[in-house]
């Protein structure tokens, strides 16, 4: 019996020698997985800020009222504009230059003649005021936004709040054609009305009718925080966000900052820079065996020849960026003083960013997709608010450090994400590349036509994709 008990004791100790380390390994593995999962949902700290003039008032509660706002004009404002238009000087373009050297001054004179003699700013102000405008003070500055609700909602129908954010050189006005498609989709043949939105379109601080920051350092993270505060102030706990250009980065930051508030993120522009050996291999082999590196045939069509489309074309279109990211106030002085210079600077982007081939047209193809009234209304928003300099400063604030060192560069996006890839966008990012940042892509659409200003140029296509995306998120 003594021998048998010793044998059993030995066997038990042997089992312990195996089970204890195995259990420890299992618990350790679970702990590692838990820690990894905690890392995955790491968020950007929301923080706080003050962008008003001078120091932040001590122990003074901010005025959180939502104040109705109306755009107005005057005889004096219009007379000053006309005087400046009449005094403009022009440099003749080179023969056959089209838009290769920038805005063709022969066509510019035609635009200015229309602006001076036919464009009716008072009428456009009425059009701008057809949607409800508001102001509210957040972090020391007045934030402008429009808030449009559906005119009719069937009983029991859920209305989805949607924040839409513009970029440069656009404005809240870019969304005027898409708003009715989103607030009354069934009326415009976009589904059976199972997805309906109320739309909030703010002006980025320093753009249009939003007050410019008075302090240095106002970047997309600060904007994201302010827009979260805006949505909370409007009574929303959860909402969808959508953006292109700067709006893309701002809404992405919003998803990284408060993922519990962002039900879904929809983008019509994604900027991702591939680095290292893996990116180089993908670029080299992508043209020949795209399936091997995760590219589709459509990716190849949009990305190659790679040097032409991703280096030369971008260099040609990004000279403004270097100026605005370094010394915006210098160039801004002339633009803020000359409406003709301002129009040329802004409208040139609506040419080649809408379609790269418009570079070869004498009129830049500007009236192919937009009317002069639409284009000049956007310019006027910059002119009457004197906001061109403050809008340009946004580049300085966001490119003041290595993008790889910013807080958002180290945080993934885990909220449901929809991407609409328009073929004439400045750059194309394949779905396989977007996955490095966006971890929960619900939809990725190759749009059939359109460029950088999607809501302004192809409102129905963009509205369809947003509705398709939200429908998929809501069905989960």
C-alpha positions as CSV (number, residue, x, y, z in Angstrom):
1,X,0.0,0.0,0.0
2,X,2.9,2.3,0.9
3,X,4.4,1.6,-2.5
4,X,1.1,2.1,-4.3
5,X,0.5,5.5,-2.5
6,X,3.9,6.6,-3.5
7,X,3.3,5.7,-7.2
8,X,-0.1,7.6,-7.1
9,X,1.6,10.6,-5.5
10,X,4.3,10.5,-8.1
11,X,1.7,10.3,-10.9
12,X,-0.2,13.2,-9.3
13,X,2.9,15.4,-9.1
14,X,3.7,14.5,-12.7
15,X,0.2,15.6,-13.8
16,X,0.7,18.8,-11.8
17,X,4.0,19.4,-13.5
18,X,2.1,19.4,-16.8
19,X,-1.2,20.9,-15.8
20,X,0.1,23.9,-13.8
21,X,2.3,25.3,-16.6
22,X,-0.4,24.6,-19.1
23,X,-2.9,26.5,-17.0
24,X,-0.5,29.3,-16.5
25,X,0.2,29.4,-20.2
26,X,-3.6,29.5,-20.9
27,X,-4.2,32.3,-18.4
28,X,-1.2,34.1,-19.7
29,X,-2.5,33.8,-23.3
30,X,-5.9,35.1,-22.2
31,X,-4.2,38.0,-20.5
32,X,-2.1,38.8,-23.6
33,X,-5.2,38.6,-25.8
34,X,-7.1,40.9,-23.4
35,X,-4.2,43.4,-23.4
36,X,-4.0,43.2,-27.2
37,X,-7.8,43.8,-27.5
38,X,-7.3,46.8,-25.1
39,X,-4.6,48.1,-27.4
40,X,-6.8,47.7,-30.5
41,X,-9.6,49.9,-29.2
42,X,-7.2,52.6,-28.0
43,X,-8.7,56.0,-28.7
44,X,-7.4,59.6,-29.1
45,X,-7.8,61.5,-25.9
46,X,-10.5,64.1,-26.3
47,X,-8.8,66.8,-24.2
48,X,-10.0,70.4,-24.3
49,X,-9.0,73.7,-25.9
50,X,-9.4,77.5,-26.0
51,X,-9.3,79.3,-29.3
52,X,-10.8,82.6,-28.4
53,X,-8.9,85.9,-28.1
54,X,-6.6,86.3,-25.1
55,X,-6.6,84.0,-22.1
56,X,-9.5,81.7,-21.2
57,X,-11.8,83.4,-18.7
58,X,-11.5,82.0,-15.3
59,X,-14.6,80.3,-13.8
60,X,-16.9,81.6,-16.5
61,X,-19.3,79.1,-18.1
62,X,-19.4,79.2,-21.9
63,X,-22.6,80.3,-23.5
64,X,-24.0,77.1,-24.9
65,X,-27.1,78.6,-26.6
66,X,-27.9,77.6,-30.2
67,X,-28.5,81.0,-31.9
68,X,-30.3,81.3,-35.2
69,X,-28.2,83.0,-37.9
70,X,-29.0,84.5,-41.2
71,X,-26.6,85.5,-44.0
72,X,-27.0,89.1,-45.0
73,X,-25.5,91.5,-47.5
74,X,-25.5,95.2,-48.2
75,X,-25.2,97.8,-51.0
76,X,-21.8,98.8,-49.6
77,X,-20.5,95.2,-49.8
78,X,-21.6,94.7,-53.4
79,X,-20.4,98.1,-54.5
80,X,-16.9,97.4,-53.0
81,X,-16.8,94.1,-54.9
82,X,-17.8,95.7,-58.2
83,X,-15.2,98.5,-57.7
84,X,-12.4,95.9,-57.2
85,X,-13.6,93.8,-60.1
86,X,-13.5,96.9,-62.4
87,X,-9.9,97.6,-61.4
88,X,-8.5,94.2,-62.0
89,X,-5.3,93.7,-64.1
90,X,-4.7,90.7,-66.3
91,X,-1.6,89.1,-67.8
92,X,-2.2,87.6,-71.3
93,X,-1.8,83.8,-71.3
94,X,0.7,82.0,-73.4
95,X,-0.6,80.7,-76.7
96,X,-2.2,77.3,-76.4
97,X,-1.5,77.2,-72.7
98,X,-5.1,76.2,-71.7
99,X,-5.0,75.5,-67.9
100,X,-1.4,74.1,-67.9
101,X,0.0,77.2,-66.3
102,X,-2.9,77.7,-64.0
103,X,-6.1,79.7,-64.5
104,X,-6.2,80.9,-68.1
105,X,-6.6,84.7,-67.9
106,X,-8.7,84.9,-71.1
107,X,-11.3,82.7,-69.6
108,X,-10.9,84.5,-66.2
109,X,-12.0,87.8,-67.8
110,X,-15.2,86.1,-69.0
111,X,-15.8,84.8,-65.5
112,X,-15.2,88.3,-64.0
113,X,-17.5,89.9,-66.6
114,X,-20.3,87.5,-65.6
115,X,-19.5,88.1,-61.9
116,X,-19.7,91.9,-62.4
117,X,-22.7,92.1,-64.7
118,X,-24.9,89.1,-64.3
119,X,-24.2,87.3,-61.0
120,X,-26.8,88.2,-58.4
121,X,-25.3,87.9,-54.9
122,X,-28.6,88.9,-53.2
123,X,-30.4,86.1,-55.0
124,X,-27.7,83.6,-53.9
125,X,-27.9,84.8,-50.3
126,X,-31.6,83.9,-50.5
127,X,-30.7,80.4,-51.7
128,X,-28.1,80.1,-49.0
129,X,-30.7,81.0,-46.4
130,X,-33.2,78.4,-47.6
131,X,-31.8,76.0,-45.0
132,X,-31.7,76.9,-41.2
133,X,-28.4,78.4,-40.1
134,X,-27.1,78.6,-36.6
135,X,-24.2,79.8,-34.4
136,X,-23.0,78.4,-31.1
137,X,-19.9,79.2,-29.1
138,X,-17.5,76.3,-28.5
139,X,-14.0,76.7,-26.9
140,X,-14.1,80.4,-27.3
141,X,-15.1,80.8,-31.0
142,X,-18.4,80.9,-32.8
143,X,-19.2,77.8,-34.8
144,X,-21.5,78.1,-37.8
145,X,-23.6,75.2,-39.1
146,X,-26.8,74.4,-41.0
147,X,-29.2,71.8,-39.6
148,X,-31.8,70.3,-41.9
149,X,-34.5,67.9,-40.8
150,X,-36.8,65.8,-43.0
151,X,-40.1,67.6,-43.8
152,X,-42.1,64.5,-43.1
153,X,-41.2,61.3,-41.2
154,X,-43.6,58.3,-41.1
155,X,-44.6,57.1,-37.7
156,X,-42.0,54.8,-36.2
157,X,-39.4,55.8,-38.8
158,X,-35.9,56.3,-37.3
159,X,-34.1,59.4,-38.5
160,X,-30.3,59.1,-38.6
161,X,-28.2,62.2,-37.6
162,X,-25.5,62.8,-40.2
163,X,-22.7,65.3,-39.8
164,X,-21.1,66.2,-43.1
165,X,-17.8,68.1,-43.2
166,X,-16.3,70.0,-46.1
167,X,-12.7,70.7,-47.0
168,X,-10.6,73.4,-48.8
169,X,-11.4,75.3,-51.0
170,X,-15.0,74.3,-50.5
171,X,-17.6,75.2,-47.9
172,X,-20.9,74.1,-46.3
173,X,-22.5,75.1,-49.6
174,X,-21.0,72.0,-51.3
175,X,-23.8,70.0,-49.6
176,X,-26.8,72.0,-50.8
177,X,-27.6,69.6,-53.7
178,X,-27.2,66.4,-51.6
179,X,-29.2,67.5,-48.6
180,X,-32.6,67.0,-50.1
181,X,-31.6,63.6,-51.4
182,X,-30.7,62.5,-47.8
183,X,-33.5,64.1,-45.9
184,X,-36.2,63.0,-48.4
185,X,-34.6,60.0,-50.3
186,X,-37.8,58.3,-51.4
187,X,-39.1,61.5,-53.0
188,X,-35.9,61.5,-55.2
189,X,-36.0,57.9,-56.1
190,X,-33.4,56.7,-53.6
191,X,-34.9,53.6,-52.0
192,X,-38.2,53.3,-50.2
193,X,-37.3,55.7,-47.4
194,X,-36.0,53.0,-45.0
195,X,-33.0,55.2,-44.3
196,X,-33.7,58.9,-43.7
197,X,-31.3,61.5,-42.3
198,X,-31.3,64.9,-40.6
199,X,-28.1,66.6,-41.8
200,X,-25.8,68.9,-39.9
201,X,-23.2,70.8,-42.0
202,X,-20.7,72.9,-39.9
203,X,-18.2,75.3,-41.3
204,X,-14.7,74.4,-40.2
205,X,-13.4,77.1,-37.8
206,X,-11.6,79.7,-40.0
207,X,-13.8,78.9,-43.0
208,X,-16.9,80.9,-44.1
209,X,-19.1,81.9,-41.2
210,X,-17.3,80.1,-38.5
211,X,-15.0,82.3,-36.4
212,X,-11.3,81.8,-37.0
213,X,-9.1,80.5,-34.2
214,X,-7.2,83.3,-32.4
215,X,-4.5,80.9,-31.1
216,X,-1.9,78.8,-32.8
217,X,-2.2,75.0,-33.1
218,X,-5.8,74.6,-34.3
219,X,-5.7,71.2,-36.2
220,X,-8.0,68.4,-37.2
221,X,-8.0,66.9,-33.7
222,X,-9.2,70.2,-32.3
223,X,-11.9,70.4,-35.0
224,X,-13.0,66.8,-34.3
225,X,-13.4,67.6,-30.6
226,X,-15.4,70.8,-31.3
227,X,-17.7,68.9,-33.7
228,X,-18.3,66.2,-31.1
229,X,-19.2,69.0,-28.7
230,X,-21.5,70.5,-31.3
231,X,-23.4,67.2,-31.8
232,X,-23.7,66.6,-28.0
233,X,-25.0,70.2,-27.7
234,X,-27.6,69.4,-30.3
235,X,-28.7,66.4,-28.2
236,X,-27.2,63.5,-30.2
237,X,-25.5,60.6,-28.4
238,X,-24.9,58.6,-31.6
239,X,-24.5,59.8,-35.2
240,X,-23.0,59.1,-38.6
241,X,-20.2,61.3,-40.0
242,X,-19.1,61.9,-43.6
243,X,-16.3,63.8,-45.2
244,X,-13.9,64.3,-48.1
245,X,-10.7,66.4,-48.2
246,X,-10.2,67.9,-44.7
247,X,-13.6,66.6,-43.8
248,X,-12.2,63.1,-44.3
249,X,-9.4,63.6,-41.8
250,X,-11.7,65.4,-39.3
251,X,-14.4,62.8,-39.3
252,X,-11.8,60.0,-39.1
253,X,-10.4,61.7,-36.0
254,X,-13.9,61.9,-34.6
255,X,-14.2,58.1,-35.1
256,X,-10.8,57.6,-33.3
257,X,-11.7,60.0,-30.5
258,X,-15.2,58.8,-29.5
259,X,-16.0,55.5,-31.3
260,X,-18.9,55.0,-29.0
261,X,-20.6,58.1,-30.4
262,X,-19.8,57.4,-34.1
263,X,-22.2,54.8,-35.5
264,X,-20.5,54.9,-38.9
265,X,-17.9,56.8,-40.9
266,X,-18.3,57.4,-44.6
267,X,-15.5,58.9,-46.7
268,X,-15.1,59.9,-50.3
269,X,-11.3,60.5,-49.9
270,X,-8.7,58.5,-48.1
271,X,-5.1,59.5,-47.7
272,X,-2.7,56.7,-46.9
273,X,1.0,56.7,-47.6
274,X,2.6,53.3,-48.1
275,X,6.0,52.9,-46.5
276,X,8.7,50.4,-46.3
277,X,9.7,47.3,-48.3
278,X,6.1,45.9,-48.3
279,X,4.7,49.0,-50.0
280,X,7.4,49.0,-52.6
281,X,6.9,45.3,-53.4
282,X,3.1,45.9,-53.8
283,X,3.7,48.8,-56.2
284,X,6.2,46.9,-58.3
285,X,4.2,43.7,-58.6
286,X,0.8,45.3,-58.5
287,X,0.9,46.2,-62.2
288,X,1.7,42.6,-63.3
289,X,0.1,40.3,-60.7
290,X,-2.3,42.5,-58.8
291,X,-4.1,39.6,-57.2
292,X,-0.8,38.6,-55.5
293,X,-0.6,41.9,-53.6
294,X,-4.4,42.4,-53.0
295,X,-5.1,44.8,-55.9
296,X,-8.1,44.5,-58.2
297,X,-8.1,45.2,-61.9
298,X,-9.9,48.5,-61.2
299,X,-7.1,49.5,-58.7
300,X,-4.6,48.9,-61.4
301,X,-6.5,51.0,-63.9
302,X,-6.7,53.9,-61.5
303,X,-3.1,53.6,-60.1
304,X,-0.9,53.0,-63.1
305,X,1.3,54.2,-64.7
306,X,2.3,54.7,-61.1
307,X,4.9,57.5,-61.4
308,X,2.6,59.5,-63.6
309,X,-0.5,59.3,-61.4
310,X,1.0,59.1,-58.0
311,X,4.1,61.4,-58.3
312,X,4.0,63.8,-61.3
313,X,0.2,64.5,-61.2
314,X,0.3,65.0,-57.4
315,X,3.3,67.3,-57.6
316,X,1.6,69.4,-60.3
317,X,-1.6,69.7,-58.2
318,X,0.0,70.3,-54.7
319,X,2.0,73.4,-55.1
320,X,-0.6,75.3,-53.1
321,X,-0.2,72.9,-50.3
322,X,3.5,73.7,-49.8
323,X,2.7,77.4,-49.7
324,X,-0.2,77.0,-47.2
325,X,1.7,74.6,-45.0
326,X,4.6,76.9,-44.6
327,X,3.8,80.7,-44.9
328,X,0.0,81.0,-45.7
329,X,-0.3,84.6,-44.5
330,X,2.1,85.9,-47.3
331,X,0.1,84.6,-50.3
332,X,-3.1,85.1,-48.4
333,X,-2.6,88.9,-48.3
334,X,-3.1,89.3,-52.0
335,X,-6.0,86.8,-52.2
336,X,-7.9,88.6,-49.4
337,X,-7.4,91.9,-51.1
338,X,-8.3,90.9,-54.7
339,X,-11.6,89.1,-55.6
340,X,-10.2,88.3,-59.0
341,X,-7.1,86.7,-57.5
342,X,-9.2,84.8,-55.0
343,X,-11.5,83.5,-57.7
344,X,-8.6,82.3,-59.9
345,X,-6.9,80.6,-56.9
346,X,-10.0,78.8,-55.8
347,X,-11.7,78.0,-59.1
348,X,-8.5,76.5,-60.6
349,X,-9.0,73.6,-58.1
350,X,-12.5,73.0,-59.3
351,X,-11.1,72.4,-62.7
352,X,-8.4,69.7,-62.5
353,X,-9.7,68.3,-59.2
354,X,-13.0,67.5,-60.9
355,X,-11.4,66.0,-63.9
356,X,-7.6,65.8,-64.7
357,X,-8.3,66.1,-68.4
358,X,-9.7,69.6,-68.0
359,X,-6.1,70.8,-67.8
360,X,-6.2,70.8,-71.6
361,X,-9.3,72.9,-72.0
362,X,-9.2,76.7,-72.4
363,X,-12.0,77.2,-69.9
364,X,-10.7,74.5,-67.6
365,X,-13.9,72.6,-68.1
366,X,-15.4,74.5,-65.2
367,X,-18.9,74.8,-66.7
368,X,-19.0,71.1,-67.6
369,X,-20.1,70.1,-64.1
370,X,-21.0,73.3,-62.4
371,X,-22.7,76.6,-63.2
372,X,-20.9,79.9,-62.7
373,X,-23.5,80.9,-60.1
374,X,-22.6,77.8,-58.0
375,X,-18.8,78.4,-58.4
376,X,-19.0,82.1,-57.6
377,X,-21.3,81.5,-54.6
378,X,-18.5,79.4,-53.1
379,X,-16.0,82.1,-53.8
380,X,-18.2,84.7,-52.3
381,X,-18.4,82.8,-49.1
382,X,-14.7,83.2,-48.8
383,X,-14.8,86.8,-50.0
384,X,-17.5,88.3,-47.7
385,X,-16.1,86.6,-44.6
386,X,-12.4,87.4,-45.4
387,X,-11.7,83.8,-44.5
388,X,-9.2,82.8,-47.2
389,X,-6.1,83.4,-44.9
390,X,-7.5,81.6,-41.9
391,X,-8.6,78.7,-44.1
392,X,-5.1,78.4,-45.6
393,X,-3.6,78.4,-42.0
394,X,-5.3,75.1,-41.4
395,X,-2.6,73.5,-43.6
396,X,0.2,75.1,-41.5
397,X,-1.3,73.8,-38.3
398,X,-1.8,70.2,-39.6
399,X,1.6,69.9,-41.3
400,X,3.7,71.4,-38.6
401,X,5.1,68.0,-37.5
402,X,5.9,64.6,-38.9
403,X,2.5,62.9,-39.7
404,X,3.9,59.7,-38.3
405,X,4.2,61.3,-34.8
406,X,0.7,62.7,-34.5
407,X,-1.7,61.1,-32.0
408,X,-4.1,59.8,-34.7
409,X,-1.3,58.0,-36.6
410,X,-1.0,55.5,-33.8
411,X,-4.7,54.7,-33.5
412,X,-6.8,52.6,-35.8
413,X,-10.4,53.1,-36.8
414,X,-12.8,50.4,-35.6
415,X,-16.2,51.9,-36.3
416,X,-18.1,50.7,-39.4
417,X,-16.6,52.5,-42.4
418,X,-17.8,53.1,-45.9
419,X,-15.5,54.3,-48.7
420,X,-16.6,55.8,-52.0
421,X,-13.7,55.8,-54.4
422,X,-14.3,58.3,-57.2
423,X,-12.2,57.8,-60.4
424,X,-11.1,61.4,-60.8
425,X,-10.0,61.8,-57.2
426,X,-6.5,63.3,-56.7
427,X,-5.1,59.9,-55.6
428,X,-6.5,56.4,-55.5
429,X,-6.1,54.1,-52.4
430,X,-6.9,50.4,-52.9
431,X,-9.1,48.6,-50.3
432,X,-6.1,46.5,-49.3
433,X,-4.2,49.6,-48.2
434,X,-7.2,51.2,-46.4
435,X,-7.4,48.1,-44.1
436,X,-4.1,49.2,-42.4
437,X,-6.1,52.0,-40.7
438,X,-9.8,51.2,-41.1
439,X,-10.4,47.8,-39.4
440,X,-14.1,47.5,-40.1
441,X,-14.8,48.3,-43.7
442,X,-18.5,47.6,-44.4
443,X,-18.5,48.9,-48.0
444,X,-15.9,50.0,-50.5
445,X,-17.4,51.3,-53.8
446,X,-15.7,52.0,-57.1
447,X,-17.8,55.0,-58.2
448,X,-18.5,55.2,-61.9
449,X,-17.6,58.9,-62.3
450,X,-16.8,62.0,-60.4
451,X,-13.9,63.7,-58.7
452,X,-12.8,65.5,-55.6
453,X,-15.9,67.6,-54.9
454,X,-18.3,64.6,-54.8
455,X,-21.3,66.1,-53.1
456,X,-21.1,69.2,-55.3
457,X,-20.5,67.4,-58.5
458,X,-22.3,64.0,-58.2
459,X,-24.7,64.4,-55.3
460,X,-27.0,61.5,-56.3
461,X,-24.1,59.0,-56.6
462,X,-22.7,60.0,-53.3
463,X,-26.2,60.0,-51.6
464,X,-26.8,56.5,-53.0
465,X,-23.5,55.2,-51.5
466,X,-24.2,56.8,-48.1
467,X,-27.6,55.3,-47.9
468,X,-26.3,51.9,-49.0
469,X,-23.6,52.1,-46.3
470,X,-25.9,53.1,-43.5
471,X,-28.5,50.4,-44.5
472,X,-25.7,47.8,-44.1
473,X,-24.7,49.1,-40.7
474,X,-28.2,49.3,-39.4
475,X,-29.0,45.7,-40.6
476,X,-26.1,44.2,-38.5
